[in-house]
């Protein structure tokens, strides 16, 4: 009976030791995860502002260099778009830390990939719908991510100001997609804009969107359909209000930062 009691006690002790070791291992794993999360947050804080500048530069090159080159038949410029897409995923993840934002960008990239594949095999209007959907998803996702980074609390830096320019580009990109959907649904919605499934269409839509956003309006492309006119009016109003709103918000953020203890 005494031997049985000793064996039971020894077994209980071994079980307690095993549970203690498991608990210690669990604590070590939790601390390791916490340290990894803390390192990522520190890296995110350090890289967020510079990435805003990088995103703005890449978007400017994509809209004002790559798109015109594609329009004149330089297909090699398409490779920059692929590189931009890969860098975009990493930048969005570092700036936002949001899995939803990364998933949205990946979905947009997938839509562009499918559209490109279909266009090479047998061009159709479906390719344009897929491209427009990708532009809309990218514009909205980047707009939300950049907006939170630019207008969040903290000191106003040069990178944040450049990021505000990126947000301006995102607004134009969203309207590029919306104008494209209207033109696809109503073929005569715009005068001077032919909805052909080619790379020149993107350049024309970007041109018209920025001419509307900046209220320049040369008149070579004119909205005729009521919905097209409404969208153009909304974009023009946003283009006028954005600089004033931006300046007021950035000044407020800087004053709040200076008054903080």
Backbone as CSV, one residue per row, in Angstrom:
resi,resn,N_x,N_y,N_z,CA_x,CA_y,CA_z,C_x,C_y,C_z
1,UNK,0.829,-1.198,0.000,0.000,0.000,0.000,0.868,1.254,0.000
2,UNK,1.967,1.182,0.813,2.870,2.324,0.888,3.560,2.537,-0.457
3,UNK,3.966,1.448,-1.135,4.629,1.566,-2.434,3.685,2.183,-3.460
4,UNK,2.403,1.795,-3.369,1.424,2.346,-4.307,1.250,3.844,-4.093
5,UNK,1.262,4.238,-2.804,1.133,5.664,-2.501,2.322,6.448,-3.024
6,UNK,3.528,5.856,-2.868,4.748,6.509,-3.370,4.695,6.658,-4.882
7,UNK,4.228,5.574,-5.561,4.139,5.627,-7.025,3.143,6.696,-7.477
8,UNK,2.014,6.803,-6.769,1.008,7.811,-7.116,1.564,9.216,-6.910
9,UNK,2.307,9.384,-5.815,2.901,10.689,-5.527,3.933,11.056,-6.585
10,UNK,4.747,10.057,-6.966,5.755,10.307,-7.997,5.095,10.657,-9.324
11,UNK,4.005,9.951,-9.658,3.295,10.241,-10.905,2.700,11.636,-10.894
12,UNK,2.126,12.025,-9.748,1.557,13.367,-9.646,2.634,14.436,-9.783
13,UNK,3.790,14.147,-9.178,4.896,15.104,-9.281,5.363,15.255,-10.711
14,UNK,5.486,14.109,-11.416,5.902,14.160,-12.828,4.889,14.933,-13.670
15,UNK,3.613,14.697,-13.385,2.564,15.403,-14.128,2.636,16.902,-13.874
16,UNK,2.905,17.265,-12.601,3.014,18.685,-12.259,4.195,19.329,-12.968
17,UNK,5.326,18.601,-12.996,6.520,19.108,-13.677,6.250,19.286,-15.174
18,UNK,5.565,18.268,-15.754,5.252,18.346,-17.185,4.341,19.527,-17.485
19,UNK,3.354,19.740,-16.609,2.450,20.874,-16.813,3.187,22.201,-16.665
20,UNK,4.114,22.242,-15.708,4.898,23.456,-15.501,5.766,23.763,-16.710
21,UNK,6.392,22.705,-17.271,7.220,22.901,-18.462,6.374,23.373,-19.645
22,UNK,5.191,22.797,-19.795,4.298,23.227,-20.885,3.882,24.678,-20.699
23,UNK,3.626,25.044,-19.441,3.224,26.422,-19.151,4.360,27.389,-19.450
24,UNK,5.597,26.985,-19.085,6.752,27.839,-19.363,6.969,27.989,-20.866
25,UNK,6.806,26.891,-21.601,6.965,26.946,-23.058,5.917,27.877,-23.668
26,UNK,4.695,27.783,-23.168,3.620,28.641,-23.655,3.921,30.106,-23.379
27,UNK,4.432,30.388,-22.171,4.779,31.766,-21.833,5.873,32.290,-22.759
28,UNK,6.880,31.456,-23.043,7.972,31.857,-23.931,7.453,32.146,-25.343
29,UNK,6.522,31.316,-25.812,5.965,31.528,-27.143,5.164,32.821,-27.199
30,UNK,4.387,33.084,-26.145,3.598,34.317,-26.103,4.514,35.530,-26.095
31,UNK,5.589,35.474,-25.278,6.529,36.590,-25.236,7.225,36.773,-26.569
32,UNK,7.543,35.680,-27.246,8.178,35.780,-28.557,7.261,36.453,-29.564
33,UNK,5.973,36.080,-29.522,5.001,36.711,-30.424,4.861,38.194,-30.106
34,UNK,4.836,38.531,-28.803,4.721,39.929,-28.411,5.927,40.735,-28.868
35,UNK,7.134,40.154,-28.752,8.337,40.849,-29.201,8.309,41.043,-30.713
36,UNK,7.847,40.021,-31.438,7.764,40.138,-32.892,6.773,41.229,-33.289
37,UNK,5.625,41.260,-32.597,4.637,42.307,-32.873,5.165,43.689,-32.564
38,UNK,5.932,43.806,-31.463,6.492,45.098,-31.095,7.529,45.550,-32.117
39,UNK,8.357,44.605,-32.582,9.347,44.950,-33.609,8.671,45.399,-34.893
40,UNK,7.573,44.719,-35.264,6.849,45.102,-36.485,6.254,46.497,-36.331
41,UNK,5.707,46.810,-35.154,5.137,48.136,-34.944,6.204,49.216,-35.029
42,UNK,7.369,48.945,-34.463,8.458,49.920,-34.542,8.918,50.112,-35.984
43,UNK,9.022,49.004,-36.716,9.406,49.091,-38.126,8.345,49.827,-38.928
44,UNK,7.087,49.578,-38.603,5.976,50.242,-39.296,6.007,51.744,-39.044
45,UNK,6.244,52.150,-37.793,6.320,53.574,-37.478,7.473,54.249,-38.200
46,UNK,8.569,53.520,-38.366,9.743,54.111,-38.999,9.609,54.204,-40.517
47,UNK,8.874,53.267,-41.129,8.801,53.216,-42.589,7.528,53.813,-43.172
48,UNK,6.512,54.061,-42.362,5.225,54.527,-42.895,5.373,55.813,-43.694
49,UNK,6.005,56.828,-43.120,6.137,58.111,-43.818,6.964,57.999,-45.097
50,UNK,8.149,57.367,-45.080,8.897,57.220,-46.345,8.135,56.425,-47.404
51,UNK,7.338,55.441,-46.975,6.576,54.658,-47.943,5.487,55.489,-48.606
52,UNK,4.978,56.504,-47.907,4.016,57.407,-48.537,4.650,58.123,-49.722
53,UNK,5.878,58.547,-49.548,6.596,59.191,-50.658,6.860,58.200,-51.779
54,UNK,7.255,56.975,-51.416,7.524,55.960,-52.434,6.268,55.621,-53.233
55,UNK,5.144,55.480,-52.543,3.881,55.198,-53.223,3.506,56.330,-54.181
56,UNK,3.702,57.559,-53.755,3.355,58.707,-54.592,4.204,58.737,-55.854
57,UNK,5.491,58.485,-55.707,6.382,58.487,-56.867,6.004,57.375,-57.838
58,UNK,5.746,56.172,-57.306,5.379,55.049,-58.172,4.057,55.301,-58.886
59,UNK,3.089,55.872,-58.173,1.799,56.159,-58.797,1.944,57.216,-59.885
60,UNK,2.767,58.236,-59.633,2.984,59.279,-60.642,3.642,58.701,-61.893
61,UNK,4.628,57.852,-61.697,5.282,57.224,-62.845,4.306,56.325,-63.603
62,UNK,3.484,55.605,-62.860,2.522,54.704,-63.493,1.507,55.470,-64.330
63,UNK,1.003,56.594,-63.806,-0.038,57.352,-64.506,0.508,58.215,-65.627
64,UNK,1.659,58.860,-65.390,2.120,59.891,-66.308,3.293,59.456,-67.195
65,UNK,3.814,58.248,-66.960,4.896,57.736,-67.804,4.505,56.405,-68.438
66,UNK,4.114,55.446,-67.589,3.805,54.109,-68.100,2.559,54.124,-68.986
67,UNK,1.491,54.768,-68.528,0.247,54.791,-69.300,0.430,55.430,-70.679
68,UNK,1.105,56.598,-70.805,1.330,57.152,-72.144,2.211,56.270,-73.027
69,UNK,3.222,55.632,-72.422,4.073,54.748,-73.208,3.291,53.546,-73.737
70,UNK,2.410,53.005,-72.913,1.553,51.914,-73.376,0.611,52.380,-74.475
71,UNK,0.151,53.622,-74.372,-0.786,54.152,-75.364,-0.150,54.286,-76.744
72,UNK,1.172,54.557,-76.771,1.860,54.691,-78.058,2.478,53.376,-78.523
73,UNK,2.220,52.302,-77.776,2.635,50.978,-78.233,3.887,50.418,-77.615
74,UNK,4.433,51.073,-76.587,5.626,50.549,-75.908,5.157,49.557,-74.857
75,UNK,5.041,48.306,-75.261,4.479,47.294,-74.360,5.439,46.949,-73.226
76,UNK,6.726,47.252,-73.396,7.699,46.942,-72.351,7.391,47.696,-71.061
77,UNK,6.670,48.819,-71.195,6.312,49.578,-70.002,5.384,48.785,-69.098
78,UNK,4.768,47.741,-69.652,3.865,46.908,-68.858,4.602,46.204,-67.722
79,UNK,5.902,45.962,-67.910,6.690,45.294,-66.872,6.794,46.160,-65.615
80,UNK,6.815,47.472,-65.799,6.843,48.349,-64.629,5.565,48.190,-63.816
81,UNK,4.458,48.004,-64.501,3.198,47.792,-63.796,3.234,46.559,-62.917
82,UNK,3.887,45.502,-63.399,4.005,44.278,-62.608,4.873,44.524,-61.372
83,UNK,6.010,45.202,-61.578,6.883,45.512,-60.446,6.176,46.427,-59.452
84,UNK,5.414,47.382,-59.972,4.666,48.289,-59.096,3.660,47.516,-58.259
85,UNK,3.009,46.528,-58.854,2.009,45.745,-58.131,2.635,44.995,-56.964
86,UNK,3.811,44.418,-57.174,4.482,43.679,-56.108,4.917,44.614,-54.971
87,UNK,5.461,45.769,-55.341,5.863,46.730,-54.323,4.653,47.315,-53.604
88,UNK,3.550,47.416,-54.336,2.337,47.985,-53.751,1.814,47.121,-52.614
89,UNK,1.850,45.822,-52.790,1.366,44.914,-51.747,2.194,45.088,-50.474
90,UNK,3.514,45.107,-50.623,4.382,45.262,-49.457,4.184,46.625,-48.790
91,UNK,4.040,47.666,-49.599,3.877,49.010,-49.047,2.556,49.149,-48.300
92,UNK,1.483,48.618,-48.872,0.173,48.701,-48.228,0.183,47.954,-46.901
93,UNK,0.853,46.805,-46.870,0.917,46.029,-45.631,1.689,46.781,-44.560
94,UNK,2.802,47.421,-44.947,3.616,48.126,-43.961,2.919,49.390,-43.475
95,UNK,2.240,50.092,-44.364,1.594,51.346,-43.966,0.350,51.089,-43.125
96,UNK,-0.469,50.117,-43.547,-1.751,49.891,-42.869,-1.701,48.779,-41.827
97,UNK,-0.916,47.716,-42.107,-0.928,46.552,-41.232,-2.240,45.807,-41.279
98,UNK,-3.040,46.050,-42.307,-4.376,45.469,-42.420,-4.376,44.338,-43.437
99,UNK,-4.861,43.182,-43.007,-4.973,42.046,-43.925,-6.043,42.304,-44.981
100,UNK,-7.095,43.044,-44.605,-8.166,43.358,-45.552,-7.649,44.244,-46.680
101,UNK,-6.818,45.230,-46.345,-6.260,46.109,-47.377,-5.359,45.327,-48.329
102,UNK,-4.528,44.450,-47.779,-3.655,43.636,-48.624,-4.468,42.707,-49.513
103,UNK,-5.524,42.101,-48.951,-6.378,41.210,-49.738,-7.065,41.976,-50.869
104,UNK,-7.464,43.212,-50.615,-8.111,44.020,-51.651,-7.140,44.326,-52.797
105,UNK,-5.909,44.670,-52.457,-4.912,44.947,-53.486,-4.591,43.682,-54.283
106,UNK,-4.484,42.547,-53.580,-4.231,41.287,-54.283,-5.380,40.946,-55.228
107,UNK,-6.607,41.226,-54.808,-7.766,41.000,-55.681,-7.680,41.881,-56.915
108,UNK,-7.309,43.140,-56.742,-7.167,44.044,-57.887,-6.081,43.557,-58.842
109,UNK,-4.966,43.092,-58.286,-3.884,42.569,-59.127,-4.345,41.333,-59.894
110,UNK,-5.107,40.473,-59.216,-5.626,39.277,-59.870,-6.564,39.642,-61.022
111,UNK,-7.399,40.652,-60.828,-8.310,41.090,-61.890,-7.540,41.617,-63.097
112,UNK,-6.494,42.387,-62.834,-5.662,42.891,-63.931,-4.975,41.743,-64.662
113,UNK,-4.492,40.755,-63.887,-3.849,39.594,-64.509,-4.800,38.818,-65.404
114,UNK,-6.028,38.611,-64.918,-7.031,37.906,-65.727,-7.370,38.706,-66.970
115,UNK,-7.532,40.033,-66.810,-7.856,40.883,-67.954,-6.743,40.858,-69.000
116,UNK,-5.503,40.888,-68.551,-4.368,40.855,-69.478,-4.318,39.529,-70.230
117,UNK,-4.547,38.429,-69.519,-4.543,37.109,-70.155,-5.648,37.001,-71.203
118,UNK,-6.841,37.448,-70.848,-7.957,37.402,-71.801,-7.706,38.306,-72.997
119,UNK,-7.093,39.457,-72.757,-6.819,40.394,-73.853,-5.819,39.805,-74.840
120,UNK,-4.846,39.069,-74.351,-3.855,38.448,-75.239,-4.462,37.300,-76.032
121,UNK,-5.431,36.605,-75.440,-6.048,35.474,-76.125,-7.144,35.930,-77.080
122,UNK,-8.130,36.634,-76.564,-9.244,37.114,-77.383,-9.818,38.366,-76.731
123,UNK,-9.448,39.550,-77.214,-9.924,40.794,-76.605,-11.450,40.911,-76.650
124,UNK,-12.008,41.421,-75.548,-13.450,41.638,-75.473,-13.716,42.745,-74.469
125,UNK,-14.974,43.126,-74.349,-15.350,44.190,-73.430,-15.210,43.754,-71.981
126,UNK,-15.160,42.443,-71.742,-14.987,41.935,-70.378,-13.648,42.375,-69.805
127,UNK,-12.629,42.447,-70.650,-11.307,42.874,-70.194,-11.368,44.276,-69.591
128,UNK,-12.106,45.162,-70.250,-12.204,46.540,-69.778,-12.957,46.601,-68.454
129,UNK,-14.013,45.809,-68.320,-14.752,45.760,-67.050,-13.846,45.285,-65.917
130,UNK,-13.035,44.276,-66.182,-12.124,43.761,-65.159,-11.082,44.813,-64.773
131,UNK,-10.539,45.501,-65.779,-9.564,46.557,-65.497,-10.196,47.675,-64.667
132,UNK,-11.393,48.096,-65.059,-12.066,49.173,-64.333,-12.365,48.766,-62.896
133,UNK,-12.759,47.511,-62.698,-12.999,47.022,-61.336,-11.719,47.054,-60.514
134,UNK,-10.608,46.678,-61.136,-9.318,46.705,-60.442,-8.926,48.127,-60.073
135,UNK,-9.154,49.083,-60.971,-8.838,50.490,-60.666,-9.672,50.995,-59.502
136,UNK,-10.949,50.633,-59.508,-11.829,51.097,-58.440,-11.416,50.523,-57.085
137,UNK,-11.124,49.230,-57.051,-10.700,48.592,-55.796,-9.379,49.184,-55.313
138,UNK,-8.433,49.356,-56.225,-7.129,49.916,-55.853,-7.265,51.344,-55.357
139,UNK,-8.057,52.145,-56.079,-8.217,53.539,-55.686,-8.839,53.689,-54.312
140,UNK,-9.898,52.929,-54.044,-10.562,53.019,-52.741,-9.640,52.518,-51.627
141,UNK,-8.991,51.383,-51.853,-8.108,50.815,-50.822,-6.943,51.744,-50.516
142,UNK,-6.270,52.215,-51.561,-5.146,53.126,-51.341,-5.619,54.429,-50.706
143,UNK,-6.790,54.898,-51.125,-7.309,56.132,-50.553,-7.525,56.023,-49.051
144,UNK,-8.119,54.912,-48.610,-8.366,54.720,-47.182,-7.051,54.580,-46.420
145,UNK,-6.137,53.781,-46.958,-4.848,53.560,-46.287,-4.059,54.852,-46.178
146,UNK,-3.955,55.583,-47.280,-3.172,56.823,-47.287,-3.852,57.896,-46.439
147,UNK,-5.171,57.957,-46.485,-5.905,58.949,-45.681,-5.610,58.756,-44.199
148,UNK,-5.648,57.525,-43.726,-5.401,57.257,-42.310,-3.964,57.590,-41.931
149,UNK,-3.033,57.361,-42.859,-1.628,57.641,-42.562,-1.328,59.139,-42.598
150,UNK,-1.929,59.855,-43.556,-1.647,61.279,-43.716,-2.325,62.115,-42.636
151,UNK,-3.582,61.821,-42.351,-4.356,62.653,-41.430,-4.439,62.064,-40.024
152,UNK,-3.637,61.059,-39.736,-3.593,60.523,-38.387,-2.849,61.454,-37.453
153,UNK,-2.919,61.207,-36.144,-2.223,62.073,-35.177,-0.711,61.974,-35.346
154,UNK,-0.032,63.048,-35.000,1.421,63.056,-35.113,1.911,64.293,-35.834
155,UNK,3.220,64.382,-35.930,3.844,65.550,-36.551,3.661,65.516,-38.066
156,UNK,3.448,66.694,-38.645,3.323,66.812,-40.097,4.728,66.867,-40.694
157,UNK,5.055,65.874,-41.506,6.366,65.794,-42.134,6.239,65.997,-43.643
158,UNK,7.384,66.100,-44.294,7.391,66.229,-45.754,6.776,65.000,-46.407
159,UNK,7.028,63.838,-45.836,6.469,62.604,-46.391,4.940,62.617,-46.322
160,UNK,4.396,63.168,-45.250,2.936,63.237,-45.130,2.338,64.177,-46.172
161,UNK,3.013,65.273,-46.408,2.530,66.221,-47.419,2.553,65.564,-48.803
162,UNK,3.625,64.828,-49.083,3.697,64.111,-50.362,2.634,63.022,-50.406
163,UNK,2.365,62.383,-49.249,1.297,61.392,-49.193,-0.057,61.991,-49.510
164,UNK,-0.262,63.271,-49.163,-1.509,63.946,-49.510,-1.650,64.071,-51.031
165,UNK,-0.539,64.208,-51.721,-0.568,64.209,-53.190,-0.988,62.831,-53.702
166,UNK,-0.517,61.785,-53.038,-0.927,60.426,-53.389,-2.439,60.263,-53.234
167,UNK,-2.995,60.825,-52.186,-4.444,60.764,-51.987,-5.174,61.479,-53.121
168,UNK,-4.604,62.559,-53.607,-5.157,63.285,-54.761,-5.161,62.385,-55.994
169,UNK,-4.076,61.633,-56.180,-4.006,60.666,-57.287,-5.067,59.569,-57.137
170,UNK,-5.274,59.132,-55.901,-6.264,58.073,-55.660,-7.675,58.533,-56.026
171,UNK,-7.975,59.788,-55.718,-9.287,60.332,-56.090,-9.459,60.289,-57.605
172,UNK,-8.428,60.700,-58.322,-8.492,60.674,-59.783,-8.651,59.245,-60.294
173,UNK,-7.963,58.287,-59.668,-8.051,56.894,-60.100,-9.452,56.329,-59.894
174,UNK,-10.085,56.684,-58.787,-11.453,56.221,-58.533,-12.393,56.731,-59.626
175,UNK,-12.241,57.987,-59.999,-13.110,58.539,-61.037,-12.760,57.989,-62.418
176,UNK,-11.524,57.599,-62.641,-11.182,56.905,-63.890,-12.042,55.655,-64.039
177,UNK,-12.140,54.883,-62.951,-12.955,53.668,-62.984,-14.434,53.985,-63.182
178,UNK,-14.936,55.003,-62.474,-16.350,55.352,-62.587,-16.692,55.853,-63.986
179,UNK,-15.836,56.685,-64.557,-16.061,57.156,-65.924,-16.052,55.987,-66.906
180,UNK,-15.165,55.035,-66.659,-15.081,53.869,-67.536,-16.364,53.046,-67.482
181,UNK,-16.907,52.842,-66.283,-18.161,52.087,-66.156,-19.311,52.789,-66.887
182,UNK,-19.373,54.114,-66.760,-20.437,54.860,-67.432,-20.282,54.763,-68.948
183,UNK,-19.058,54.909,-69.430,-18.820,54.834,-70.867,-19.104,53.442,-71.415
184,UNK,-18.869,52.414,-70.609,-19.177,51.051,-71.054,-20.682,50.817,-71.102
185,UNK,-21.392,51.370,-70.123,-22.842,51.173,-70.072,-23.570,52.000,-71.125
186,UNK,-23.047,53.213,-71.381,-23.667,54.113,-72.369,-22.586,54.520,-73.365
187,UNK,-22.546,53.929,-74.538,-21.459,54.184,-75.494,-21.278,55.654,-75.862
188,UNK,-22.368,56.450,-75.894,-22.273,57.859,-76.282,-22.269,58.789,-75.075
189,UNK,-21.834,58.292,-73.940,-21.840,59.119,-72.725,-20.811,60.240,-72.798
190,UNK,-19.744,60.047,-73.569,-18.685,61.045,-73.700,-18.442,61.337,-75.172
191,UNK,-18.293,62.610,-75.490,-17.881,63.002,-76.835,-16.359,63.067,-76.885
192,UNK,-15.786,62.462,-77.903,-14.337,62.457,-78.030,-13.650,61.292,-77.358
193,UNK,-14.437,60.344,-76.838,-13.873,59.174,-76.155,-14.493,57.919,-76.738
194,UNK,-13.690,57.132,-77.436,-14.156,55.878,-78.016,-13.718,54.726,-77.118
195,UNK,-14.705,53.912,-76.727,-14.426,52.801,-75.824,-13.882,51.606,-76.597
196,UNK,-12.603,51.648,-76.873,-11.936,50.538,-77.550,-11.094,49.769,-76.537
197,UNK,-11.028,48.469,-76.750,-10.265,47.620,-75.835,-8.789,47.660,-76.200
198,UNK,-8.131,48.752,-75.832,-6.696,48.851,-76.053,-6.078,49.660,-74.921
199,UNK,-4.756,49.694,-74.900,-4.055,50.342,-73.801,-4.161,51.860,-73.862
200,UNK,-4.556,52.427,-75.007,-4.706,53.879,-75.115,-5.903,54.378,-74.330
201,UNK,-6.875,53.513,-74.091,-8.075,53.912,-73.353,-7.730,54.373,-71.944
202,UNK,-6.818,53.684,-71.289,-6.424,54.042,-69.919,-5.836,55.445,-69.887
203,UNK,-4.967,55.750,-70.834,-4.333,57.062,-70.877,-5.375,58.163,-71.081
204,UNK,-6.363,57.926,-71.940,-7.409,58.929,-72.182,-8.265,59.161,-70.945
205,UNK,-8.608,58.084,-70.256,-9.423,58.221,-69.049,-8.656,58.943,-67.942
206,UNK,-7.374,58.633,-67.790,-6.545,59.333,-66.802,-6.464,60.813,-67.138
207,UNK,-6.277,61.103,-68.415,-6.203,62.492,-68.872,-7.498,63.240,-68.552
208,UNK,-8.634,62.646,-68.894,-9.909,63.309,-68.661,-10.183,63.478,-67.164
209,UNK,-9.833,62.489,-66.359,-10.070,62.568,-64.927,-9.282,63.710,-64.300
210,UNK,-8.025,63.849,-64.668,-7.221,64.925,-64.090,-7.617,66.289,-64.641
211,UNK,-8.023,66.352,-65.900,-8.506,67.622,-66.440,-9.765,68.070,-65.704
212,UNK,-10.582,67.109,-65.296,-11.792,67.437,-64.540,-11.457,67.789,-63.094
213,UNK,-10.580,67.020,-62.480,-10.225,67.242,-61.076,-9.566,68.602,-60.872
214,UNK,-8.758,69.010,-61.843,-8.068,70.302,-61.754,-8.872,71.436,-62.381
215,UNK,-10.057,71.117,-62.908,-10.950,72.108,-63.538,-10.298,72.815,-64.717
216,UNK,-9.444,72.103,-65.445,-8.836,72.670,-66.648,-9.808,72.562,-67.820
217,UNK,-10.171,71.321,-68.172,-11.196,71.094,-69.177,-10.893,71.698,-70.523
218,UNK,-10.041,71.050,-71.317,-9.698,71.562,-72.649,-10.866,71.431,-73.632
219,UNK,-11.783,70.522,-73.358,-12.948,70.393,-74.221,-12.850,69.323,-75.282
220,UNK,-11.699,68.635,-75.372,-11.572,67.579,-76.380,-12.371,66.337,-75.993
221,UNK,-12.576,66.120,-74.686,-13.459,65.050,-74.199,-14.532,65.715,-73.335
222,UNK,-15.784,65.476,-73.680,-16.883,66.164,-73.010,-17.932,65.163,-72.538
223,UNK,-18.372,65.233,-71.283,-19.447,64.349,-70.819,-20.793,64.808,-71.371
224,UNK,-21.562,63.871,-71.922,-22.864,64.178,-72.504,-24.008,63.579,-71.705
225,UNK,-23.814,62.375,-71.193,-24.874,61.707,-70.445,-25.028,62.366,-69.067
226,UNK,-26.255,62.437,-68.537,-26.458,63.065,-67.218,-25.605,62.465,-66.110
227,UNK,-25.468,61.152,-66.086,-24.651,60.525,-65.043,-23.187,60.913,-65.208
228,UNK,-22.716,60.924,-66.448,-21.330,61.331,-66.705,-21.101,62.772,-66.272
229,UNK,-22.075,63.644,-66.550,-21.946,65.040,-66.136,-21.955,65.175,-64.613
230,UNK,-22.791,64.391,-63.955,-22.848,64.445,-62.492,-21.527,64.015,-61.882
231,UNK,-20.953,62.940,-62.395,-19.656,62.480,-61.896,-18.572,63.520,-62.131
232,UNK,-18.587,64.131,-63.312,-17.600,65.161,-63.617,-17.759,66.363,-62.686
233,UNK,-18.997,66.723,-62.388,-19.246,67.846,-61.470,-18.749,67.528,-60.067
234,UNK,-19.029,66.317,-59.599,-18.572,65.913,-58.258,-17.055,65.930,-58.173
235,UNK,-16.400,65.397,-59.203,-14.936,65.382,-59.195,-14.372,66.795,-59.223
236,UNK,-14.981,67.684,-59.998,-14.510,69.066,-60.058,-14.665,69.754,-58.698
237,UNK,-15.772,69.500,-58.011,-15.982,70.091,-56.678,-14.945,69.570,-55.690
238,UNK,-14.696,68.260,-55.733,-13.673,67.681,-54.852,-12.310,68.299,-55.147
239,UNK,-12.016,68.476,-56.426,-10.734,69.067,-56.804,-10.552,70.478,-56.284
240,UNK,-11.656,71.239,-56.152,-11.569,72.602,-55.631,-11.476,72.627,-54.108
241,UNK,-12.210,71.739,-53.447,-12.256,71.745,-51.988,-11.061,71.049,-51.348
242,UNK,-10.467,70.090,-52.051,-9.410,69.270,-51.451,-8.211,70.093,-50.968
243,UNK,-7.647,71.006,-51.783,-6.475,71.748,-51.291,-6.750,72.544,-50.023
244,UNK,-7.917,73.207,-49.949,-8.235,74.000,-48.759,-8.427,73.110,-47.537
245,UNK,-9.156,72.009,-47.718,-9.368,71.070,-46.614,-8.054,70.456,-46.159
246,UNK,-7.215,70.103,-47.114,-5.914,69.511,-46.800,-5.066,70.471,-45.987
247,UNK,-4.974,71.712,-46.438,-4.149,72.695,-45.735,-4.651,72.914,-44.309
248,UNK,-5.962,73.041,-44.146,-6.521,73.265,-42.813,-6.235,72.095,-41.885
249,UNK,-6.378,70.870,-42.396,-6.162,69.690,-41.562,-4.691,69.556,-41.176
250,UNK,-3.791,69.782,-42.112,-2.364,69.651,-41.810,-1.920,70.707,-40.797
251,UNK,-2.431,71.921,-40.921,-2.096,72.968,-39.949,-2.612,72.590,-38.561
252,UNK,-3.831,72.039,-38.506,-4.402,71.604,-37.220,-3.558,70.510,-36.582
253,UNK,-3.129,69.543,-37.373,-2.299,68.454,-36.849,-0.972,68.975,-36.315
254,UNK,-0.365,69.911,-37.025,0.912,70.462,-36.585,0.747,71.242,-35.285
255,UNK,-0.325,72.016,-35.163,-0.565,72.765,-33.923,-0.829,71.819,-32.754
256,UNK,-1.580,70.758,-32.990,-1.840,69.784,-31.924,-0.554,69.119,-31.477
257,UNK,0.337,68.824,-32.420,1.613,68.186,-32.070,2.498,69.128,-31.249
258,UNK,2.507,70.414,-31.575,3.343,71.367,-30.860,2.813,71.624,-29.447
259,UNK,1.502,71.557,-29.277,0.918,71.792,-27.963,0.992,70.570,-27.060
260,UNK,1.243,69.402,-27.654,1.297,68.180,-26.848,2.501,68.238,-25.920
261,UNK,2.350,67.746,-24.668,3.458,67.781,-23.703,4.584,66.847,-24.115
